[in-house]
Amino acid sequence: MGVSRISESGIFEVEHCFTKAYCVTELQDKEWEQLIVAWRESGTECGILQGKYLNETYLLLREGYCDISEAIEKFAEMERKLKITGLSTEQRIERYCNYISKVLGGAYPADSYLSETPAWKEAASMNKLRTSEKEIAAEAGYFAVMAIRRFPGKIKRGMLRKLADKEYCAASYLSALRVTDKRIRESVEEEYLGVDGVLPRMKRKAPLLYDILKNEDGNREDTGSFMSASAYFLLHAETLEELYENMSDFSLTAGENGIRTEKIPLAELKRQRELKETLAMFGLMGNCQKRYGNFLPADDTLKLLVYGNAKEEVKGQAYDVEEMRALFFGENGRREEKGNEQK
């Protein structure tokens, strides 16, 4: 699973980050919004997990600290500010075992995670996974992990609920992390040359991005205008034919809402480590996929994090690489993209 160390307080070290999970199912909409606003000020990466394989809604926090002692202290401080209580290690492992039992189609009790480890370690190894027709297979059926390749230009509050609530969606993971103005500038400069030529157009179409790029010397205080957001969905079906139908329906629903999705080719990888770590990600282990991400205005990202049913619409712009291509190269870039998709 990629977990290298755990503490009794529920902190897991994974991918050079320390993580902790919180059950937030009982929070009312207003309480949840207050929590998200307080989290934004912390600058810590967060993930929101939910779905029928999890039964509850969870907040997962990820942060790089020097050591486990510092992590314990910092998470305790954050919990006081956010007014939440974290899951213990035993609770996290129990929830992981409940989740992975549904994936693998067997019973993997957590028992005592210290003195009776064989059951949950067998669940962690996922040795019963196999691949079939380039899809993930287990005794429980067939699985695919869909990612959001691009968010739409107009962000609706709670817009991901339409996807997460699909009957065949076993679990979902939405992550968000504050991105510095320096990182935004570096990303644009790494990908493109001749930024000055498009600044006038950018000023009109992407004013937040324009302000950051215009500040070339970087001597201004970081604005916190952008976040990196990504979303992943675990789809399930009893047969391969049904799985393909579910993926098609999922992509169609996403497209109707201006969202472009893509299946992660996990079952096609020669090494299964990424496959196992991605499945563990949905089970509160603290893993996080890094294949897909969009730069979004921070206020729009907060709208995604609020899974409410409000219908208000907020104008925004997702700045992933492909959107940048269209912005820099205009319709020629868009035609080239469409031509590649058809090949």
N, C-alpha and C positions, 0 to 999 in steps of 0.2 A: 504493500500500500504506500510505501514511501515514508511512513512514520518512523522517525529515528529515536524519539524519546517521549515519555509521558510523565505527568505528575498526578498525584492523587487529587489535586484541585481541579483537574479537568483540562489542563493545558497540554496540547500535543505539539511537538516540534516536527514540522514537515516542510520540505523544500526550503530549508534555511529560514523558515518563519515559525513563529509560535502562534498557535491558534486556540480559540476557545469558543464554545457553542452555547447558545441561549435559546430556550423555548419561549416564543413570543405569541403563541396562539391566542391567549386570553386578552391580549391588548386590544382596546377599542381603537377605532380609526384615529381619534384625536390623540390618544396616547402614543400610537404608533408614529404619527407624524411628528410629535414632539421628540420621540426617540431618534428618528431619522435626522432631524435638525440638529440635535445634540451630537449625534455621531459625526455629522459633517464637519463640525468644528474640531474634532479629534484628529482628522487626517488619516485615520486607520482604514485599511481595506476591509470591506464587509461583503458578506455573501448572504443571500436570502434563499433558503431551501424550503420546499414544500412539495406536496403531492401525496397520492394515495398510498405509496410505498413507505411514506414517512409518518402519515397520520396527523402530524402537527406542522406548524410553521416555525422555522428556526432562523436565528440570526447567528452568523459565524463571523468572528473577527480574526483578522490575520495581521501580524505585525512582526517586523524584524527587530529583535532585541539582542543585547550582548550575550545574555545567558538566561537560564531558567529562573534564577532568583530575581533578576530584573523584570522578566516577563510576569512573574507572580505579582510583583509590586505594581507594575503598570496596569495589568488587567484589573486588579483590585481597585485602583484609583479610577479607572474608567467605569467600572461597575457602580461606583458611588455617584459618579456624574450622570450616568445614564439610568440609574435606578433599576438595574436588572441583576438577576442572580444566575450565575453560570451553571451548566451541567457538570457533575463530577465525572471523573474518568470512567467509573463504573457505569454511570448513566449513558455516557457517550458510546461506550462499547456495546451496551445493551441495545441501544437504538440502532447501532450499526448492524448488529447481528440480526435484529428483526427485519431490517431493510434487505440485507444481503440474502437472508433466507428466502425472501420473496423472489429475488433475482435468480438464485441458484435452484430454487424448487425443493429445498430440504430444510431441516430444522437444525439451527446452529445456536444453541443457548449460550448466553454470555457467561453464566456461572460466576465464579470469582476470577476476575481478570488477572490476579496475581498467583493464586495457588492452583487454579484449575484452568490452564490456558489452552489445552489442545482444541477445544470446540471453536472458540472465536479465532484462534490462529489458523485453523483450517478454513474458516470463513474468509479470513483475510487473504489467504493464498489464492482463493478462487480457482483452484485446480480443475474444477468441474466445468469451467467455461470451455467452449469450443467455437469454431467458426463454420459457417455453412453458407455457400453462395455469397461469400464476402460479407456476411452479417454475423452478429454476435448471437450465439445459441447456448441454451442451458436447458435443464429439465423443465423449467417454468415456461419456456417458449423462446421467442426471438426478440432481440433488442436492437435499437439503433439510437445513437446520440445525435440530435440535431442542434446546430448552433446558429445564432443570428449573425449573418455575415454583414448586414447593414441595417441600421435603424432608419426609419423614414425621416423626412425633413420636418414633419409636423408630429410632435410627440403628444400623445393623449395620456392623460392620467390613468394609471392602472391598465394600460393597453395590453400588457402581457398576460392578463388573466384569461383572455380568450384562448390562448395557446396552452397555458398551464392547466386549465380546467377541462381539456379534452379527456374523454373517457380512457383513451389509450395512453395518456401521458402519465407515466409512473412517478416521475419526480422532475423537478426543475431547480435550476441553480442560476441565480442572477447575482453578479458581482459588480462592485463599483469601487473605484480608487481615485483619489484626488491626483490630478496631474499638474505639475508645476508649469508655469509659463515657459521656463527654459526648456523643458522636455518637449513642449508643443513646437517651439521654434526649431529645436534640433530635428524633430521628426520631419518637419516640412523641408528643412534644408538638406536632410539626408536623401529625401526622395526626389526633390526637384531643384532645378537651377533657374536663375532668372526670375526670382520672386518679385522684384520691383515692377516688372512689366504687367503683373496682374493685380497689384495692390489697389488700383482704382476700382476695378470690378469687385474685388474682395471687400472693399469698404462698403459697397452697396449690398452684397449678398451675404457676407459673413463678418459683420462689424466686430464681434468679439475676437475673432481670429485676426482680423486686420489690426486691432489695437495691440495685440501681443507681438505680431511680426514687425510692426512699425517701431516698436521699442527695441531696436537692434542691439543697443549696448547692454540691455538687461539690468540697468541700474535702478529700475523702479521696483517697488515692493510687489511680491507675487500676488496676483489678483485672485487666484483660486477659481478662475472662470470656467475651467474645464475639468471633467472627470473621464476616466476610461471605464466604459461599461461593456459587459459581455453577458450573454445569457445562453444556457444550455438546457436541453430537454431530453429526458430518457423516455423513449417510446417503446411500447411493448405490444406483442401480438402472439397468438398461439400458433400461427402458421406463417410461413414466409410470404405467401400471397397476401395475407391480411396485413402483414407488416408493411409491404410495399403500398398497399392501399392507404394505410394510416400515414405513412410518410408523404404520400401525394396529397391527402386531405390537409395535413399539417402545413405543408408548403403553400397550398392554395389559400387557406385561411390567413396565413401570415402575409401572403402577397396582396390579399384584399385589404389589408391594413397597412400596406406600404413597407412591409418588412421582408427583407430577402434572407432566406435560410439556406443552410447547406448541411449535408450529412458529413460528420467527421469519419474518415475512413479507418476507424480503429481496428476493425477485423482484418484489414488488409495489411497491417503493419507486420513486419517480420519479427519484431520484438514486442511482446505483449505487455510490457511494463506500462506504457501509456494507456492501454486499454484498461488494465486493472486499476490504475490510479484515477482514471476518469470515472469509473464506476464507484470507486471508494469516495470520490468527491461528493456524490449525491448522498452518501451515508454518514456525513458529518465528520469525516476523518481529517478535514482541513486541506485536502488537495485542491488545486485550482488549475483549470485549463488555461493555457496562454496562447492558443492558436488564433483566436478571434478576439477582436476588440474594436471599439469605436470611441473616438473622442467626441464627447457630447458636452454642450453647455451644462454647467453644474445644476442649474435650476431645472433643466429638463431631466437630468438623471434622477433628481429627487422625485419627479413625477413617476418615473418608472419604478422606483423603489416602493412607492405607495401603491399597494395592490387593491385600492378602493374601487368603487363603482362610479365615481363622479364622471360626468360627461364633458367637463370643460376641456377645451383644446388649447394647447400652448404652442406658439411658433418656436421652432428651433432648427438646428442643422447638425447632422451627424457628420463628423469629419474623419471618415476612414480613408484608406489609400485610394479606393476607387472613386469616391466622391471628390477627392482632391484632383484626381486625373481629369474629371469632367470640369472642375472649376478652372484648372490651369489650361486645358487643351480644348475646352468647349465641346461642340457637337461631334467633332472628329474623334475625340476620345471616347464619347459615348457609342458612336458607331463601331469603333474598333472593339469595344467591350462586348457589344451585342454579337458581333461577328465571331468572337472567340467562344461565346457561350453556345453558338449554334454548331460549332465544329465537334 
